[in-house]
Amino acid sequence: MQEIVADFIIVGGGTAGCVISARLAEYGFETLLLSSGSNDTLNSMMREKSLFNQLFLNPQFKHYLPASSSANLNDRILDIIVWNTLGGNSINGGGIERLMANDWNYFINATGDQSFHINTMSKFYKMVENFTSTKPFSILNNYGNHGFLKITQVYDPIFNKIWKKVAKELNETFTDTLANTIDYGFSFEASSFTNGIRSWSCNNYLTSTLNKYPNLKVLTGATAIKFNMNEQTKQIKNVLFISKDGLFTGIARKEYILSAGTIFSPHLLMLSGIGDRNILRENNILVKHELKQVGKNLIENGMIIIKYQTQNFSIGQSIPVALINTQLRTNHSNPDTFIILKQDNNTMHLYVFIFNTSPKSTVGFISLYNSNPLIPPKIILDYLTDSKDIQTFINAINYVRKIMSTNTIKQYANLTESLPGLEQTDLTAYIKNTLVPSYHFIGTCSIGQNAENSVVDNLFKVHGISNLRIVDASIFPRKFSTKTGPFLTVHALAEKAADILQKIYS
Ligand SMILES: Cc1cc2nc3c(=O)[nH]c(=O)nc-3n(C[C@H](O)[C@H](O)[C@H](O)COP(=O)(O)OP(=O)(O)OC[C@H]3O[C@@H](n4cnc5c(N)ncnc54)[C@H](O)[C@@H]3O)c2cc1C
C-alpha cells in the first residue's frame, strides 16, 4: 500500500474543504486534499446559472443517497443531494446570507467561547467576501471587498420601491440587506452568481491557489474509507483512502481535518469506530471512541413552494426576500419564516419559496446500513413531527397571500395563484404532499462543550481525539435552526479554523 505524507490531510473537497486547504497551503503547510469527486471546474453546468437545473438530472455528479421515506410526508422518498465533484455543495442555489448576531450567540452559548461573537466572525466573513452591488448601499462597508468569493446583490430600481412599499403596507421593517445585526424584515438577497456565472469555493479558492502553492496537493477521485486510531493515545494514525490507482494510506504530520459535510462526516467517523456505541455494535464495528452525538441532531428547514401565473410582473434580476414572524408581525428578532421570490424568465411564473426557520424538532439522523465504506450512509428523515411546524407553513402560505393581496402588488401586476391554488382548502395536505428539503442540512457533528452533548469543541477538535478536527456544515450546534442558508457561514467557519491552525502551528 502506498503512503502519502503531508502536514495536514483534509478529507472532502467541498465548500469548507476547498477553503481550508487553500488557506493552509497559503500559510505554508504541506497540505493534501482528498476529494471523492472529480474536478469538473470547467464544466458549464457547474458555472452557469442557466444550466444549474440540468445537474439534477445527471447522476454522474451526485453521490447516490437513498433517503428513507418520511412518514409525515405521506411516505414520499426525498432526494438528498451531495455533489460528488470538487467544490461539493458550493454548487448550489447561490443564496448568500450571513448569520445574525443572535445566531452567533447560539454558538457562544454552546461553546462558552466569545470568539464566536458576531464582531469576530465578521472578520472571517470579510476574508471570504468580494461583495459588489449594483446599488451603492450605505452598508457596503459591512462586507468584505477583497475575499475569494464574488458576491453580487442586484438592485432593481422598480421592484426595490415596490418591495419597500409592500413592507410598509404590512407594517414590516425594510432593510437594504439582511446582514449583521438586522435579522428581521423585507430585503434583498445577495448571490454567488454574477451575470449568471457562479463563484464557488473550488474555483475561487482552490483553483486560483493551486498554481501558486506547490505545497498544496489535490487528489480527485480519492475516497477516504477509514481513520485508523491508536486507542491508547487517542491519536489518528492514518487515513485509508481508495482511488482508481488502488488503496492508499495518508499520514498527517500535524492533523487530519474532516470536511465531508453533514451527511458524510458522521459516516466516516462511524466507519472508523467513532460514534454511538449501539449503532457501531449493530453494524459490527469495533468501538474505538464513543461519541453519542455523532450523526444525531440532523437539522433542516424544509421548504414548500407557492406558484403564481403573472402578467406585467417583473422582479428583474433582484432576489426579494422576507424574514418574518407570520404570527406576531412586529419588528422583533424571532422570525419563523424565510421567503424568497424567484421568477422564471421564460414562463414568467413567479415562485415563492417558503422555509421554516424555526423547526420545532430535528428532521432525523445519520446512521449506517452496514460497515462497508462504499455503501452510503443511512439517512433517517422525519419532517413535521411537531404539528407546530405544519402550522408555521400554513401561516406562511397565508402570509404570502397577504403580500400578494397588498394594494401595492395589486396595482403593480396581475397575479394568479396556481399552486396550491385558492381552491385548495386543505393546506396541511398540500404541505405534506409537497414539502422538500431545502438542502440546508446541518448539525450531525455539533459543536459544544462536552462529549455528552456534542462532537467537536470550540476549536473544531473532535472531543477526546488529539489530532482530528471537523470543519463543515455538520458542526452547527444542537437545536440551532438556520434562518437563512449556511453556505457563506461554512466558508467563514473554515476561515476561522484555518486561522486557529495557523496560530497553533506557525
Ligand atoms: C442543491 C443545493 C442548493 C443549495 N442552495 C443553497 C443556497 O442557495 N444558499 C445557502 O446558503 N446554502 C445552500 N445550500 C447548502 C450549502 O451549499 C451547504 O450547506 C454547504 O455547501 C455545505 O458545505 P460542506 O463543506 O459542509 O459540505 P460539501 O460542500 O457537501 O462538501 C463535502 C464534500 O466531501 C466529499 N466527500 C464525502 N465523503 C467523502 C470521503 N469519504 N472522501 C472524500 N471526499 C468525501 C463530497 O463529495 C463533497 O464534495 C444548498 C445545497 C444544495 C445541495
PDBQT file of the ligand as one rigid body, heavy atoms in Angstrom, charges set to zero:
ROOT
HETATM    1  C1  LIG A 601     -28.907  21.914  -4.327  1.00  0.00    +0.000 C 
HETATM    2  C2  LIG A 601     -28.417  22.735  -3.177  1.00  0.00    +0.000 A 
HETATM    3  C3  LIG A 601     -28.756  24.077  -3.099  1.00  0.00    +0.000 A 
HETATM    4  C4  LIG A 601     -28.308  24.850  -2.014  1.00  0.00    +0.000 A 
HETATM    5  N1  LIG A 601     -28.568  26.187  -2.016  1.00  0.00    +0.000 NA
HETATM    6  C5  LIG A 601     -28.047  26.957  -1.027  1.00  0.00    +0.000 A 
HETATM    7  C6  LIG A 601     -28.207  28.364  -1.067  1.00  0.00    +0.000 A 
HETATM    8  O1  LIG A 601     -28.780  28.924  -2.003  1.00  0.00    +0.000 OA
HETATM    9  N2  LIG A 601     -27.696  29.101  -0.036  1.00  0.00    +0.000 N 
HETATM   10  C7  LIG A 601     -27.042  28.509   1.013  1.00  0.00    +0.000 A 
HETATM   11  O2  LIG A 601     -26.610  29.229   1.921  1.00  0.00    +0.000 OA
HETATM   12  N3  LIG A 601     -26.865  27.178   1.068  1.00  0.00    +0.000 NA
HETATM   13  C8  LIG A 601     -27.327  26.396   0.055  1.00  0.00    +0.000 A 
HETATM   14  N4  LIG A 601     -27.112  25.041   0.085  1.00  0.00    +0.000 N 
HETATM   15  C9  LIG A 601     -26.400  24.470   1.250  1.00  0.00    +0.000 C 
HETATM   16  C10 LIG A 601     -24.881  24.692   1.173  1.00  0.00    +0.000 C 
HETATM   17  O3  LIG A 601     -24.450  24.551  -0.151  1.00  0.00    +0.000 OA
HETATM   18  C11 LIG A 601     -24.171  23.686   2.087  1.00  0.00    +0.000 C 
HETATM   19  O4  LIG A 601     -24.600  23.914   3.409  1.00  0.00    +0.000 OA
HETATM   20  C12 LIG A 601     -22.650  23.790   2.072  1.00  0.00    +0.000 C 
HETATM   21  O5  LIG A 601     -22.157  23.831   0.772  1.00  0.00    +0.000 OA
HETATM   22  C13 LIG A 601     -22.067  22.601   2.817  1.00  0.00    +0.000 C 
HETATM   23  O6  LIG A 601     -20.658  22.634   2.738  1.00  0.00    +0.000 OA
HETATM   24  P1  LIG A 601     -19.774  21.490   3.400  1.00  0.00    +0.000 P 
HETATM   25  O7  LIG A 601     -18.364  21.896   3.270  1.00  0.00    +0.000 OA
HETATM   26  O8  LIG A 601     -20.301  21.190   4.740  1.00  0.00    +0.000 OA
HETATM   27  O9  LIG A 601     -20.068  20.167   2.548  1.00  0.00    +0.000 OA
HETATM   28  P2  LIG A 601     -19.987  19.868   0.998  1.00  0.00    +0.000 P 
HETATM   29  O10 LIG A 601     -19.826  21.112   0.221  1.00  0.00    +0.000 OA
HETATM   30  O11 LIG A 601     -21.125  18.982   0.689  1.00  0.00    +0.000 OA
HETATM   31  O12 LIG A 601     -18.633  19.062   0.851  1.00  0.00    +0.000 OA
HETATM   32  C14 LIG A 601     -18.427  17.732   1.248  1.00  0.00    +0.000 C 
HETATM   33  C15 LIG A 601     -17.571  17.070   0.194  1.00  0.00    +0.000 C 
HETATM   34  O13 LIG A 601     -16.962  15.906   0.735  1.00  0.00    +0.000 OA
HETATM   35  C16 LIG A 601     -16.927  14.911  -0.244  1.00  0.00    +0.000 C 
HETATM   36  N5  LIG A 601     -16.830  13.624   0.449  1.00  0.00    +0.000 N 
HETATM   37  C17 LIG A 601     -17.798  12.999   1.156  1.00  0.00    +0.000 A 
HETATM   38  N6  LIG A 601     -17.321  11.857   1.682  1.00  0.00    +0.000 NA
HETATM   39  C18 LIG A 601     -16.014  11.777   1.310  1.00  0.00    +0.000 A 
HETATM   40  C19 LIG A 601     -14.991  10.827   1.556  1.00  0.00    +0.000 A 
HETATM   41  N7  LIG A 601     -15.210   9.729   2.301  1.00  0.00    +0.000 N 
HETATM   42  N8  LIG A 601     -13.758  11.030   0.998  1.00  0.00    +0.000 NA
HETATM   43  C20 LIG A 601     -13.509  12.129   0.242  1.00  0.00    +0.000 A 
HETATM   44  N9  LIG A 601     -14.463  13.071  -0.025  1.00  0.00    +0.000 NA
HETATM   45  C21 LIG A 601     -15.698  12.896   0.520  1.00  0.00    +0.000 A 
HETATM   46  C22 LIG A 601     -18.226  15.105  -1.015  1.00  0.00    +0.000 C 
HETATM   47  O14 LIG A 601     -18.124  14.565  -2.320  1.00  0.00    +0.000 OA
HETATM   48  C23 LIG A 601     -18.356  16.608  -1.034  1.00  0.00    +0.000 C 
HETATM   49  O15 LIG A 601     -17.744  17.139  -2.186  1.00  0.00    +0.000 OA
HETATM   50  C24 LIG A 601     -27.534  24.244  -0.984  1.00  0.00    +0.000 A 
HETATM   51  C25 LIG A 601     -27.193  22.890  -1.071  1.00  0.00    +0.000 A 
HETATM   52  C26 LIG A 601     -27.617  22.138  -2.161  1.00  0.00    +0.000 A 
HETATM   53  C27 LIG A 601     -27.234  20.686  -2.255  1.00  0.00    +0.000 C 
ENDROOT
TORSDOF 0
